């Protein structure tokens, strides 16, 4: 696609009060025979398109081979050979799910589960965890991942066994996750508690990432309330989401108290460089994406 083709698409349906502003140049405007260029809808659309292409170029410069779009001076082309294409397509469609909620009619059951799985791999890549040191603790789709039991108490006990960190006071009932959708850790190999651990949430609900926090029962030393696991070293927290930080107003970001390390879709993509996914996960993302593409308004 080119700057001109995108501008033409945006200008194809000018607003009701556009008047003669849909014309691209003075020579095309019959109401303007003298050739004096007046600011119009095409010009506004073109300015927006140029800004968008500038953002695409910035992202391509940062993410390099991970970004599945090749950006030139005034054109952009999909890179079909990019290993990250299926991943980024899935993440972009999660954002489309937020922008077109009534059209896509996705209940979040499958997409939420897949995003939790993807997030687990991203968090693991970020801290350098091995595949056996990362779990999907969340219950999206009706079950936990990586062989964890569904009951919360049993799942916490099993997590404590795998991390070799002592468990605390675990609720005897319930199947929730205390917002810990993914837990990853990086042991030293000495089997002694005290290691880098990251507990993160994966949310596909628009705007949730700005407010949601990992509950203190996962992280804090609170004498009035025992932690689920008594980590010897306080875990890092994170939140993953399909939106992008670069489109969030700077004023809001500057005044925001982050609930954890923010992983927008670009950061997720950046840490997954060279990561090898289970083929089944890639295929499930592709199948869900094919379904969503067919629902996007034309």
C-alpha positions in Angstrom: 0.0 0.0 0.0 1.1 3.6 -0.6 0.5 6.9 0.9 -1.7 7.8 -2.1 -3.8 4.6 -1.9 -4.5 5.0 1.8 -5.3 8.7 1.4 -7.7 7.8 -1.4 -9.4 5.2 0.8 -9.8 7.7 3.7 -11.1 10.4 1.4 -13.6 8.1 -0.3 -16.3 8.9 2.2 -15.9 12.5 3.2 -18.0 13.9 6.0 -21.4 15.6 5.3 -19.9 19.0 5.7 -16.9 18.4 3.5 -18.3 20.6 0.7 -15.6 20.8 -2.0 -12.9 19.6 0.3 -12.8 16.1 -1.1 -10.9 17.3 -4.2 -7.3 16.5 -4.2 -5.9 19.5 -6.1 -7.1 22.9 -7.4 -7.3 21.6 -11.0 -9.8 18.9 -9.9 -12.1 21.4 -8.1 -14.7 22.9 -10.5 -15.6 25.4 -7.9 -12.1 26.7 -7.8 -11.1 27.5 -11.4 -8.3 29.9 -10.4 -6.3 27.1 -9.0 -6.0 28.4 -5.4 -5.5 25.4 -3.1 -7.8 25.4 -0.1 -7.3 23.1 2.9 -9.7 20.2 2.4 -10.6 16.7 3.4 -8.0 15.1 1.1 -5.3 17.2 2.6 -6.4 16.3 6.1 -6.5 12.6 5.1 -3.1 12.8 3.5 -1.6 14.4 6.7 -3.1 11.6 8.8 -1.7 9.0 6.4 1.8 10.5 6.4 1.8 10.5 10.2 0.7 6.8 10.2 3.4 5.9 7.8 5.9 7.7 10.0 4.8 5.6 12.9 5.1 2.4 10.8 8.6 3.4 9.9 9.6 4.0 13.5 8.3 0.6 14.5 10.0 -1.1 11.7 13.3 0.6 12.7 12.9 -0.6 16.2 11.7 -4.2 15.7 13.6 -4.8 12.5 13.1 -8.4 11.3 10.4 -9.0 13.9 8.1 -6.4 12.3 6.2 -8.0 9.5 5.9 -4.8 7.4 8.6 -3.4 5.2 8.3 0.4 5.1 9.7 2.6 2.4 9.6 6.4 1.8 5.9 6.4 0.7 4.9 2.8 0.7 4.6 -0.2 2.9 4.5 -3.9 2.1 3.7 -7.0 4.1 6.8 -9.2 4.6 5.4 -12.7 4.0 8.6 -14.3 5.1 8.7 -12.8 8.6 8.6 -15.5 11.3 6.6 -13.2 13.5 3.7 -12.7 11.0 1.3 -15.1 12.6 2.0 -13.6 16.1 1.6 -10.0 15.1 -1.5 -10.8 13.0 -3.0 -12.3 16.1 -2.1 -9.3 18.3 -3.5 -6.8 15.7 -6.7 -8.7 15.5 -7.0 -8.6 19.3 -6.9 -4.9 19.0 -9.5 -5.0 16.1 -11.7 -7.0 18.5 -11.7 -4.0 20.8 -12.3 -1.5 18.0 -15.1 -3.5 16.4 -16.7 -5.3 19.3 -20.2 -5.6 17.8 -18.9 -6.7 14.4 -16.5 -9.3 15.5 -18.7 -10.8 18.2 -15.9 -12.6 19.9 -16.7 -13.7 23.4 -13.0 -13.9 24.5 -13.0 -17.5 25.5 -10.6 -18.7 22.8 -8.8 -15.4 22.3 -8.3 -14.9 26.0 -6.7 -18.4 26.4 -4.4 -17.9 23.4 -3.3 -14.5 24.7 -2.5 -16.0 28.1 -0.4 -18.7 26.3 1.4 -16.1 24.2 2.0 -13.9 27.2 3.5 -16.7 29.1 6.1 -17.3 26.3 6.8 -13.5 26.1 7.4 -13.2 29.9 9.6 -16.2 29.8 11.7 -14.8 27.0 12.0 -11.5 28.8 13.6 -13.1 31.9 15.3 -15.8 30.1 13.3 -18.6 31.6 13.4 -22.2 30.3 10.2 -23.7 29.0 9.9 -25.8 32.1 10.1 -22.6 34.3 7.0 -20.9 33.0 3.3 -21.7 33.4 -0.1 -20.4 32.3 -1.7 -20.1 35.8 -4.8 -18.3 34.4 -8.1 -20.0 33.8 -9.1 -18.5 30.5 -10.9 -21.1 28.4 -11.9 -23.0 31.5 -8.6 -24.7 32.4 -5.1 -23.9 33.4 -2.1 -24.7 31.2 1.1 -26.7 31.6 -0.6 -29.6 33.6 -1.6 -27.4 36.6 -4.6 -28.7 38.5 -7.8 -26.6 38.2 -8.5 -26.2 41.9 -6.7 -23.1 43.2 -5.2 -24.8 46.3 -3.7 -27.7 44.3 -2.5 -25.3 41.6 -0.6 -23.2 44.1 0.9 -26.3 45.8 2.1 -27.5 42.4 3.5 -24.1 41.5 5.4 -24.1 44.8 6.8 -27.5 44.1 8.0 -26.5 40.6 9.6 -23.2 41.8 11.0 -24.7 45.0 9.5 -21.8 46.9 7.4 -22.6 50.1 3.7 -22.1 49.8 1.8 -19.9 52.2 -1.8 -19.8 53.3 -3.7 -21.2 50.4 -7.5 -20.9 50.1 -9.1 -24.3 50.4 -11.8 -23.6 47.8 -12.1 -21.9 44.5 -10.6 -22.2 41.0 -9.5 -18.6 40.3 -6.0 -17.3 39.6 -5.8 -14.0 41.6 -5.0 -12.3 38.3 -1.8 -14.3 37.8 -2.3 -15.4 34.2 1.3 -16.3 33.7 4.1 -17.1 36.1 7.7 -17.5 35.0 11.0 -17.8 37.0 14.7 -18.2 36.5 16.4 -20.6 38.9 20.1 -20.7 39.6 20.2 -24.5 39.7 21.1 -24.8 43.3 17.5 -25.7 44.3 17.6 -23.0 47.0 14.6 -20.5 47.2 15.3 -17.0 46.1 15.2 -16.3 42.3 13.9 -13.9 39.7 10.2 -14.5 39.3 7.7 -12.6 37.2 3.9 -12.7 37.7 1.8 -11.1 35.1 -1.7 -10.5 33.9 -2.9 -10.8 30.3 -5.9 -8.7 29.5 -7.7 -8.4 26.2 -10.2 -5.8 27.6 -9.5 -2.3 26.4 -8.0 0.0 29.0 -7.7 -2.7 31.7 -4.0 -2.5 31.7 -4.0 0.9 33.2 -5.7 -0.1 36.4 -5.4 -3.8 37.1 -2.7 -5.0 39.5 -1.4 -8.3 40.7 -3.0 -8.8 44.2 -0.7 -8.4 47.2 -1.3 -12.0 48.1 1.2 -12.9 45.3 3.9 -10.4 46.1 3.8 -8.5 49.5 4.9 -9.5 52.9 1.8 -8.6 54.8 1.5 -9.9 58.4 -2.3 -9.7 58.3 -2.6 -11.8 55.1 -0.3 -14.7 54.2 1.0 -14.8 50.6 0.0 -17.7 48.4 3.7 -18.5 47.9 6.3 -17.1 50.3 8.8 -16.0 47.7 12.2 -15.4 49.2 12.8 -12.6 46.7 9.8 -10.3 45.9 8.5 -11.1 42.3 8.4 -8.6 39.5 4.9 -7.9 38.2 3.7 -7.2 34.6 0.7 -6.7 32.5 0.2 -7.6 28.8 -2.3 -6.0 26.5 -3.1 -5.6 22.7 -3.0 -1.8 22.7 0.2 0.2 22.1 2.0 2.6 24.4 3.0 4.9 21.6 -0.6 5.8 20.9 -1.3 6.5 24.5 -1.2 10.3 25.2 2.1 11.3 26.7 0.5 13.3 29.4 -1.4 10.2 30.7 1.7 8.1 30.6 3.8 10.6 32.5 1.3 10.8 35.3 0.5 7.1 35.4 1.6 4.7 38.2 2.2 1.5 36.3 0.6 -1.6 37.8 3.5 -3.6 36.5 5.9 -3.7 33.6 3.7 -2.8 30.6 3.9 -5.2 27.7 2.0 -3.7 24.8 1.8 -5.7 21.6 5.0 -4.2 20.2 6.9 -5.0 23.4 5.5 -8.6 23.3 6.7 -8.9 19.7 10.1 -7.5 20.6 10.9 -10.0 23.3 9.7 -13.0 21.2 12.6 -12.6 18.7 13.7 -16.0 17.7 11.3 -17.7 20.1 10.1 -21.1 19.0 6.4 -21.7 19.8 4.6 -25.0 20.0 3.2 -25.5 16.4 -0.2 -26.1 17.9 -0.3 -22.6 19.5 0.7 -21.0 16.2 -1.9 -23.0 14.3 -4.6 -22.0 16.9 -3.7 -18.3 16.5 -3.9 -18.7 12.8 -7.3 -20.4 12.9 -8.8 -17.8 15.2 -7.4 -15.0 13.1 -8.9 -16.4 9.9 -12.3 -16.4 11.6 -11.9 -12.8 12.8 -10.7 -11.6 9.4 -14.0 -12.8 7.8 -16.0 -10.8 10.4 -14.2 -7.4 9.9 -16.5 -4.8 8.3 -15.5 -4.3 4.6 
